[in-house]
Amino acid sequence: MKRNASPYGLPGSARRVLYLDCFSGISGDMFLGLCVDLGVPLSTLKRELSRLRLREYSLSSRRVLRSGLSGTQVEVRIPSPRR
């Protein structure tokens, strides 16, 4: 990556800011779907989440239509606990 290049694909060192006013909360999968809809590739989310060193989870995404609104649904799957 070039010096002062944005890791987010923006020209130069440009960055964008998104302010979320989640007065009643937001779930993690909803936030991840929002990121994908805003242009963050799922592969980038996977790469960045791998830095958390969480074990055994997977991410998948798909386009959905609910009540006339379309968006990206990101599913976070974790295995069932062993008994």
A tleap script that builds the chain and sets N, CA, C and O, in Angstrom:
source leaprc.protein.ff14SB
mol = sequence {
  NMET LYS ARG ASN ALA SER PRO TYR GLY LEU
  PRO GLY SER ALA ARG ARG VAL LEU TYR LEU
  ASP CYS PHE SER GLY ILE SER GLY ASP MET
  PHE LEU GLY LEU CYS VAL ASP LEU GLY VAL
  PRO LEU SER THR LEU LYS ARG GLU LEU SER
  ARG LEU ARG LEU ARG GLU TYR SER LEU SER
  SER ARG ARG VAL LEU ARG SER GLY LEU SER
  GLY THR GLN VAL GLU VAL ARG ILE PRO SER
  PRO ARG CARG
}
set mol.1.N position { 0.851 -1.165 0.000 }
set mol.1.CA position { 0.000 0.000 0.000 }
set mol.1.C position { 0.900 1.232 0.000 }
set mol.1.O position { 1.906 1.277 0.707 }
set mol.2.N position { 0.538 2.204 -0.778 }
set mol.2.CA position { 1.307 3.438 -0.845 }
set mol.2.C position { 1.228 4.175 0.488 }
set mol.2.O position { 0.254 4.062 1.232 }
set mol.3.N position { 2.276 4.926 0.759 }
set mol.3.CA position { 2.289 5.721 1.979 }
set mol.3.C position { 1.127 6.713 1.939 }
set mol.3.O position { 0.861 7.321 0.902 }
set mol.4.N position { 0.452 6.871 3.042 }
set mol.4.CA position { -0.696 7.766 3.183 }
set mol.4.C position { -1.906 7.334 2.351 }
set mol.4.O position { -2.862 8.096 2.206 }
set mol.5.N position { -1.868 6.125 1.807 }
set mol.5.CA position { -3.026 5.631 1.057 }
set mol.5.C position { -4.071 5.133 2.041 }
set mol.5.O position { -3.738 4.581 3.089 }
set mol.6.N position { -5.309 5.328 1.704 }
set mol.6.CA position { -6.401 4.877 2.549 }
set mol.6.C position { -6.567 3.369 2.405 }
set mol.6.O position { -6.608 2.870 1.281 }
set mol.7.N position { -6.666 2.628 3.509 }
set mol.7.CA position { -6.901 1.188 3.413 }
set mol.7.C position { -8.332 0.865 2.989 }
set mol.7.O position { -8.673 -0.303 2.800 }
set mol.8.N position { -9.164 1.882 2.839 }
set mol.8.CA position { -10.569 1.674 2.528 }
set mol.8.C position { -10.912 1.979 1.083 }
set mol.8.O position { -12.089 2.074 0.734 }
set mol.9.N position { -9.898 2.135 0.231 }
set mol.9.CA position { -10.151 2.354 -1.178 }
set mol.9.C position { -10.507 3.779 -1.538 }
set mol.9.O position { -10.958 4.040 -2.653 }
set mol.10.N position { -10.313 4.711 -0.610 }
set mol.10.CA position { -10.586 6.116 -0.882 }
set mol.10.C position { -9.306 6.774 -1.377 }
set mol.10.O position { -8.212 6.324 -1.035 }
set mol.11.N position { -9.421 7.828 -2.172 }
set mol.11.CA position { -8.220 8.465 -2.706 }
set mol.11.C position { -7.367 9.085 -1.606 }
set mol.11.O position { -7.886 9.673 -0.658 }
set mol.12.N position { -6.049 8.945 -1.747 }
set mol.12.CA position { -5.122 9.546 -0.787 }
set mol.12.C position { -5.367 9.053 0.617 }
set mol.12.O position { -5.572 7.860 0.839 }
set mol.13.N position { -5.347 9.959 1.554 }
set mol.13.CA position { -5.577 9.578 2.950 }
set mol.13.C position { -6.992 9.943 3.388 }
set mol.13.O position { -7.263 10.074 4.581 }
set mol.14.N position { -7.891 10.107 2.418 }
set mol.14.CA position { -9.271 10.490 2.721 }
set mol.14.C position { -9.971 9.422 3.555 }
set mol.14.O position { -9.748 8.224 3.379 }
set mol.15.N position { -10.793 9.870 4.435 }
set mol.15.CA position { -11.609 8.969 5.250 }
set mol.15.C position { -13.018 9.532 5.294 }
set mol.15.O position { -13.237 10.735 5.158 }
set mol.16.N position { -13.950 8.641 5.486 }
set mol.16.CA position { -15.341 9.066 5.633 }
set mol.16.C position { -15.797 8.704 7.033 }
set mol.16.O position { -15.303 7.748 7.631 }
set mol.17.N position { -16.727 9.459 7.543 }
set mol.17.CA position { -17.241 9.233 8.887 }
set mol.17.C position { -18.731 8.932 8.774 }
set mol.17.O position { -19.457 9.601 8.039 }
set mol.18.N position { -19.166 7.938 9.496 }
set mol.18.CA position { -20.578 7.594 9.554 }
set mol.18.C position { -21.003 7.665 11.007 }
set mol.18.O position { -20.413 7.005 11.864 }
set mol.19.N position { -22.012 8.452 11.287 }
set mol.19.CA position { -22.529 8.578 12.636 }
set mol.19.C position { -23.823 7.790 12.729 }
set mol.19.O position { -24.748 8.020 11.950 }
set mol.20.N position { -23.894 6.872 13.667 }
set mol.20.CA position { -25.093 6.062 13.880 }
set mol.20.C position { -25.776 6.523 15.157 }
set mol.20.O position { -25.152 6.574 16.217 }
set mol.21.N position { -27.037 6.853 15.061 }
set mol.21.CA position { -27.823 7.226 16.236 }
set mol.21.C position { -28.762 6.067 16.537 }
set mol.21.O position { -29.933 6.083 16.156 }
set mol.22.N position { -28.240 5.079 17.213 }
set mol.22.CA position { -28.995 3.845 17.499 }
set mol.22.C position { -29.695 3.977 18.843 }
set mol.22.O position { -29.334 3.317 19.817 }
set mol.23.N position { -30.696 4.836 18.878 }
set mol.23.CA position { -31.382 5.137 20.135 }
set mol.23.C position { -32.041 3.916 20.755 }
set mol.23.O position { -32.248 3.874 21.968 }
set mol.24.N position { -32.376 2.916 19.932 }
set mol.24.CA position { -32.986 1.713 20.496 }
set mol.24.C position { -32.105 0.484 20.284 }
set mol.24.O position { -32.558 -0.648 20.447 }
set mol.25.N position { -30.846 0.714 19.920 }
set mol.25.CA position { -29.899 -0.380 19.771 }
set mol.25.C position { -29.771 -0.854 18.337 }
set mol.25.O position { -30.559 -0.481 17.468 }
set mol.26.N position { -28.769 -1.679 18.107 }
set mol.26.CA position { -28.543 -2.305 16.805 }
set mol.26.C position { -27.827 -3.625 17.073 }
set mol.26.O position { -26.936 -3.704 17.918 }
set mol.27.N position { -28.226 -4.646 16.349 }
set mol.27.CA position { -27.581 -5.939 16.528 }
set mol.27.C position { -26.310 -5.999 15.684 }
set mol.27.O position { -26.168 -5.271 14.701 }
set mol.28.N position { -25.405 -6.865 16.076 }
set mol.28.CA position { -24.145 -6.999 15.359 }
set mol.28.C position { -24.328 -7.400 13.916 }
set mol.28.O position { -23.649 -6.867 13.038 }
set mol.29.N position { -25.242 -8.342 13.645 }
set mol.29.CA position { -25.434 -8.772 12.257 }
set mol.29.C position { -26.077 -7.669 11.418 }
set mol.29.O position { -25.815 -7.568 10.219 }
set mol.30.N position { -26.923 -6.838 12.045 }
set mol.30.CA position { -27.494 -5.700 11.320 }
set mol.30.C position { -26.404 -4.694 10.963 }
set mol.30.O position { -26.399 -4.141 9.863 }
set mol.31.N position { -25.481 -4.460 11.895 }
set mol.31.CA position { -24.400 -3.530 11.637 }
set mol.31.C position { -23.481 -4.051 10.527 }
set mol.31.O position { -23.047 -3.286 9.666 }
set mol.32.N position { -23.189 -5.351 10.551 }
set mol.32.CA position { -22.352 -5.931 9.496 }
set mol.32.C position { -23.040 -5.840 8.143 }
set mol.32.O position { -22.388 -5.560 7.137 }
set mol.33.N position { -24.355 -6.074 8.105 }
set mol.33.CA position { -25.109 -5.927 6.855 }
set mol.33.C position { -25.062 -4.499 6.342 }
set mol.33.O position { -24.943 -4.273 5.138 }
set mol.34.N position { -25.155 -3.533 7.249 }
set mol.34.CA position { -25.045 -2.126 6.889 }
set mol.34.C position { -23.682 -1.851 6.259 }
set mol.34.O position { -23.590 -1.160 5.244 }
set mol.35.N position { -22.625 -2.394 6.862 }
set mol.35.CA position { -21.273 -2.193 6.322 }
set mol.35.C position { -21.172 -2.728 4.899 }
set mol.35.O position { -20.614 -2.066 4.024 }
set mol.36.N position { -21.710 -3.923 4.665 }
set mol.36.CA position { -21.665 -4.517 3.323 }
set mol.36.C position { -22.467 -3.666 2.346 }
set mol.36.O position { -22.024 -3.432 1.222 }
set mol.37.N position { -23.642 -3.203 2.763 }
set mol.37.CA position { -24.460 -2.344 1.889 }
set mol.37.C position { -23.760 -1.029 1.559 }
set mol.37.O position { -23.994 -0.454 0.496 }
set mol.38.N position { -22.908 -0.553 2.455 }
set mol.38.CA position { -22.175 0.687 2.215 }
set mol.38.C position { -20.911 0.477 1.388 }
set mol.38.O position { -20.201 1.430 1.069 }
set mol.39.N position { -20.636 -0.795 1.040 }
set mol.39.CA position { -19.516 -1.053 0.137 }
set mol.39.C position { -18.325 -1.778 0.719 }
set mol.39.O position { -17.347 -2.011 0.007 }
set mol.40.N position { -18.371 -2.145 1.996 }
set mol.40.CA position { -17.260 -2.897 2.574 }
set mol.40.C position { -17.388 -4.351 2.118 }
set mol.40.O position { -18.396 -4.994 2.409 }
set mol.41.N position { -16.392 -4.878 1.412 }
set mol.41.CA position { -16.482 -6.274 0.971 }
set mol.41.C position { -16.524 -7.238 2.169 }
set mol.41.O position { -15.868 -7.002 3.184 }
set mol.42.N position { -17.283 -8.299 2.042 }
set mol.42.CA position { -17.365 -9.294 3.107 }
set mol.42.C position { -15.982 -9.837 3.435 }
set mol.42.O position { -15.686 -10.123 4.595 }
set mol.43.N position { -15.131 -9.980 2.421 }
set mol.43.CA position { -13.763 -10.477 2.657 }
set mol.43.C position { -12.983 -9.532 3.575 }
set mol.43.O position { -12.164 -9.984 4.374 }
set mol.44.N position { -13.229 -8.232 3.466 }
set mol.44.CA position { -12.564 -7.266 4.346 }
set mol.44.C position { -13.077 -7.417 5.772 }
set mol.44.O position { -12.294 -7.367 6.721 }
set mol.45.N position { -14.381 -7.599 5.932 }
set mol.45.CA position { -14.933 -7.825 7.272 }
set mol.45.C position { -14.332 -9.079 7.891 }
set mol.45.O position { -13.946 -9.078 9.060 }
set mol.46.N position { -14.255 -10.148 7.105 }
set mol.46.CA position { -13.678 -11.397 7.624 }
set mol.46.C position { -12.236 -11.195 8.045 }
set mol.46.O position { -11.816 -11.670 9.100 }
set mol.47.N position { -11.474 -10.486 7.213 }
set mol.47.CA position { -10.059 -10.254 7.527 }
set mol.47.C position { -9.916 -9.440 8.811 }
set mol.47.O position { -9.102 -9.769 9.674 }
set mol.48.N position { -10.698 -8.391 8.932 }
set mol.48.CA position { -10.587 -7.538 10.121 }
set mol.48.C position { -11.097 -8.247 11.370 }
set mol.48.O position { -10.515 -8.094 12.444 }
set mol.49.N position { -12.168 -9.015 11.248 }
set mol.49.CA position { -12.681 -9.756 12.406 }
set mol.49.C position { -11.734 -10.858 12.848 }
set mol.49.O position { -11.730 -11.239 14.019 }
set mol.50.N position { -10.924 -11.378 11.918 }
set mol.50.CA position { -9.963 -12.420 12.287 }
set mol.50.C position { -8.923 -11.880 13.263 }
set mol.50.O position { -8.283 -12.658 13.970 }
set mol.51.N position { -8.749 -10.590 13.311 }
set mol.51.CA position { -7.806 -9.983 14.250 }
set mol.51.C position { -8.281 -10.095 15.697 }
set mol.51.O position { -7.486 -9.925 16.621 }
set mol.52.N position { -9.564 -10.380 15.902 }
set mol.52.CA position { -10.107 -10.531 17.249 }
set mol.52.C position { -9.752 -11.873 17.873 }
set mol.52.O position { -9.928 -12.069 19.076 }
set mol.53.N position { -9.257 -12.784 17.067 }
set mol.53.CA position { -8.856 -14.132 17.517 }
set mol.53.C position { -10.011 -14.894 18.169 }
set mol.53.O position { -9.829 -15.596 19.164 }
set mol.54.N position { -11.185 -14.742 17.593 }
set mol.54.CA position { -12.330 -15.536 18.030 }
set mol.54.C position { -12.241 -16.894 17.360 }
set mol.54.O position { -11.667 -17.020 16.279 }
set mol.55.N position { -12.793 -17.887 17.983 }
set mol.55.CA position { -12.718 -19.234 17.433 }
set mol.55.C position { -14.035 -19.659 16.805 }
set mol.55.O position { -15.119 -19.271 17.241 }
set mol.56.N position { -13.900 -20.457 15.782 }
set mol.56.CA position { -15.011 -21.197 15.189 }
set mol.56.C position { -16.272 -20.371 14.917 }
set mol.56.O position { -17.304 -20.581 15.554 }
set mol.57.N position { -16.188 -19.471 14.008 }
set mol.57.CA position { -17.372 -18.770 13.542 }
set mol.57.C position { -17.235 -18.603 12.035 }
set mol.57.O position { -16.140 -18.689 11.480 }
set mol.58.N position { -18.359 -18.364 11.392 }
set mol.58.CA position { -18.319 -18.113 9.957 }
set mol.58.C position { -19.303 -16.991 9.631 }
set mol.58.O position { -20.299 -16.792 10.326 }
set mol.59.N position { -19.001 -16.273 8.572 }
set mol.59.CA position { -19.858 -15.193 8.096 }
set mol.59.C position { -20.348 -15.526 6.706 }
set mol.59.O position { -19.598 -16.058 5.888 }
set mol.60.N position { -21.588 -15.218 6.439 }
set mol.60.CA position { -22.125 -15.339 5.082 }
set mol.60.C position { -23.084 -14.175 4.872 }
set mol.60.O position { -23.622 -13.621 5.830 }
set mol.61.N position { -23.290 -13.813 3.623 }
set mol.61.CA position { -24.205 -12.708 3.347 }
set mol.61.C position { -25.104 -13.051 2.174 }
set mol.61.O position { -24.763 -13.866 1.317 }
set mol.62.N position { -26.264 -12.405 2.161 }
set mol.62.CA position { -27.204 -12.564 1.042 }
set mol.62.C position { -28.125 -11.362 1.016 }
set mol.62.O position { -28.369 -10.723 2.039 }
set mol.63.N position { -28.630 -11.067 -0.164 }
set mol.63.CA position { -29.592 -9.976 -0.328 }
set mol.63.C position { -30.961 -10.481 0.117 }
set mol.63.O position { -31.348 -11.603 -0.210 }
set mol.64.N position { -31.687 -9.661 0.855 }
set mol.64.CA position { -33.030 -10.015 1.319 }
set mol.64.C position { -33.993 -8.874 1.019 }
set mol.64.O position { -33.587 -7.723 0.862 }
set mol.65.N position { -35.264 -9.212 0.945 }
set mol.65.CA position { -36.331 -8.237 0.756 }
set mol.65.C position { -37.350 -8.471 1.863 }
set mol.65.O position { -37.945 -9.545 1.953 }
set mol.66.N position { -37.546 -7.466 2.699 }
set mol.66.CA position { -38.484 -7.571 3.819 }
set mol.66.C position { -39.363 -6.342 3.850 }
set mol.66.O position { -38.870 -5.217 3.929 }
set mol.67.N position { -40.653 -6.555 3.788 }
set mol.67.CA position { -41.632 -5.453 3.843 }
set mol.67.C position { -41.320 -4.366 2.819 }
set mol.67.O position { -41.473 -3.178 3.100 }
set mol.68.N position { -40.884 -4.778 1.638 }
set mol.68.CA position { -40.609 -3.835 0.568 }
set mol.68.C position { -39.247 -3.160 0.637 }
set mol.68.O position { -38.922 -2.346 -0.227 }
set mol.69.N position { -38.449 -3.480 1.642 }
set mol.69.CA position { -37.114 -2.912 1.788 }
set mol.69.C position { -36.076 -3.989 1.508 }
set mol.69.O position { -36.190 -5.113 1.996 }
set mol.70.N position { -35.061 -3.639 0.718 }
set mol.70.CA position { -34.008 -4.611 0.444 }
set mol.70.C position { -32.749 -4.223 1.193 }
set mol.70.O position { -32.509 -3.048 1.471 }
set mol.71.N position { -31.964 -5.209 1.509 }
set mol.71.CA position { -30.703 -4.987 2.218 }
set mol.71.C position { -29.885 -6.252 2.218 }
set mol.71.O position { -30.291 -7.276 1.669 }
set mol.72.N position { -28.744 -6.169 2.832 }
set mol.72.CA position { -27.867 -7.323 2.950 }
set mol.72.C position { -27.999 -7.908 4.341 }
set mol.72.O position { -27.877 -7.201 5.340 }
set mol.73.N position { -28.248 -9.198 4.394 }
set mol.73.CA position { -28.293 -9.891 5.670 }
set mol.73.C position { -26.956 -10.611 5.835 }
set mol.73.O position { -26.562 -11.405 4.981 }
set mol.74.N position { -26.274 -10.333 6.920 }
set mol.74.CA position { -25.033 -11.035 7.230 }
set mol.74.C position { -25.335 -11.984 8.380 }
set mol.74.O position { -25.810 -11.571 9.438 }
set mol.75.N position { -25.055 -13.245 8.157 }
set mol.75.CA position { -25.261 -14.243 9.202 }
set mol.75.C position { -23.930 -14.575 9.845 }
set mol.75.O position { -22.934 -14.829 9.168 }
set mol.76.N position { -23.938 -14.567 11.166 }
set mol.76.CA position { -22.787 -14.989 11.945 }
set mol.76.C position { -23.153 -16.338 12.542 }
set mol.76.O position { -24.095 -16.445 13.327 }
set mol.77.N position { -22.413 -17.351 12.171 }
set mol.77.CA position { -22.716 -18.697 12.661 }
set mol.77.C position { -21.634 -19.182 13.592 }
set mol.77.O position { -20.443 -19.068 13.301 }
set mol.78.N position { -22.065 -19.733 14.727 }
set mol.78.CA position { -21.150 -20.351 15.658 }
set mol.78.C position { -21.643 -21.766 15.920 }
set mol.78.O position { -22.851 -22.002 15.925 }
set mol.79.N position { -20.751 -22.699 16.135 }
set mol.79.CA position { -21.210 -24.073 16.370 }
set mol.79.C position { -21.923 -24.196 17.713 }
set mol.79.O position { -21.661 -23.431 18.641 }
set mol.80.N position { -22.817 -25.159 17.802 }
set mol.80.CA position { -23.505 -25.420 19.063 }
set mol.80.C position { -22.499 -25.914 20.090 }
set mol.80.O position { -21.566 -26.641 19.747 }
set mol.81.N position { -22.683 -25.520 21.359 }
set mol.81.CA position { -21.758 -26.000 22.372 }
set mol.81.C position { -21.875 -27.503 22.555 }
set mol.81.O position { -22.967 -28.067 22.490 }
set mol.82.N position { -20.749 -28.136 22.782 }
set mol.82.CA position { -20.748 -29.592 22.998 }
set mol.82.C position { -21.163 -29.894 24.412 }
set mol.82.O position { -20.818 -29.171 25.347 }
set mol.83.N position { -21.910 -30.975 24.564 }
set mol.83.CA position { -22.372 -31.361 25.910 }
set mol.83.C position { -21.660 -32.590 26.381 }
set mol.83.O position { -21.914 -33.065 27.488 }
savepdb mol mol.pdb
quit
